[in-house]
């Protein structure tokens, strides 16, 4: 199965929930009128496309209907999909794979996000992909407040084949990270992946801790962290925007990992994040397996999400 076919399969639930609702609305109305437009707008909002992005999409759709004098409901659906494809493609026109950006050694990537979003599993999956690409990878367990978090990270590090730096529960995270990076420098590691605490993003202490971690990393490598990735659960919708805004204040973010994208019908969040935050989605989580984290490639995503199996030449 090709990359597009595989991605189509993994996105099937999200795709059917998002595009299926629109198709159903079009089928039920059967004509182009104000009620159809209201239905489409409501679906976009319920699927976490966001108020601003929904407004932009509806504005472009209304104009296209006017200019092209569209009267068939099915043509409206086609036009809507083309508009959304165009928005995604333009938002990610200059996107570069994070893996292609890895240069200086050790390359430091910090992961932030609230508990339960899939941060630990994302770290394990990225470590796996990097090691498969021939990189020497270290993981640092910087979430020292939860013993379970350290143990879970140890399991994923073992599965991926990465080295793990850990300490006792309640140890100072910045100290653990300092020791880990020092070791990575001495032993010639290519990439260091750093987990951080996952308490709620509104907690002032967490933000202070992240700022301290940022300063600690810079003591050893002034230009680091090279990447700071926020992991957000695709099912949380608009809350992802407020999470990103708050985390960004403590540690400048460079991108997002959208986890659990295979398990949500609210597929509109992918249109909302880049447009509102100006932060690229770097990866999307599309399953529970160690290989189920995809580098976000807009062209592959658009083909997998919007096209049919016939168009991609794949069997269902």
HELIX and SHEET records of a PDB file:
HELIX    1   1 UNK A    3  UNK A   10  1                                   8    
HELIX    2   2 UNK A   12  UNK A   29  1                                  18    
HELIX    3   3 UNK A   34  UNK A   46  1                                  13    
HELIX    4   4 UNK A   51  UNK A   68  1                                  18    
HELIX    5   5 UNK A   73  UNK A   91  1                                  19    
HELIX    6   6 UNK A   98  UNK A  101  1                                   4    
HELIX    7   7 UNK A  119  UNK A  132  1                                  14    
HELIX    8   8 UNK A  147  UNK A  160  1                                  14    
HELIX    9   9 UNK A  173  UNK A  187  1                                  15    
HELIX   10  10 UNK A  204  UNK A  220  1                                  17    
HELIX   11  11 UNK A  234  UNK A  236  5                                   3    
HELIX   12  12 UNK A  239  UNK A  250  1                                  12    
HELIX   13  13 UNK A  261  UNK A  263  5                                   3    
HELIX   14  14 UNK A  269  UNK A  277  1                                   9    
HELIX   15  15 UNK A  298  UNK A  306  1                                   9    
HELIX   16  16 UNK A  309  UNK A  312  1                                   4    
SHEET    1   A 8 UNK A 163  UNK A 165  0                                        
SHEET    2   A 8 UNK A 137  UNK A 141  1                                        
SHEET    3   A 8 UNK A 191  UNK A 195  1                                        
SHEET    4   A 8 UNK A 107  UNK A 112  1                                        
SHEET    5   A 8 UNK A 227  UNK A 233  1                                        
SHEET    6   A 8 UNK A 255  UNK A 259  1                                        
SHEET    7   A 8 UNK A 281  UNK A 285  1                                        
SHEET    8   A 8 UNK A 293  UNK A 295 -1                                        
END                                                                             
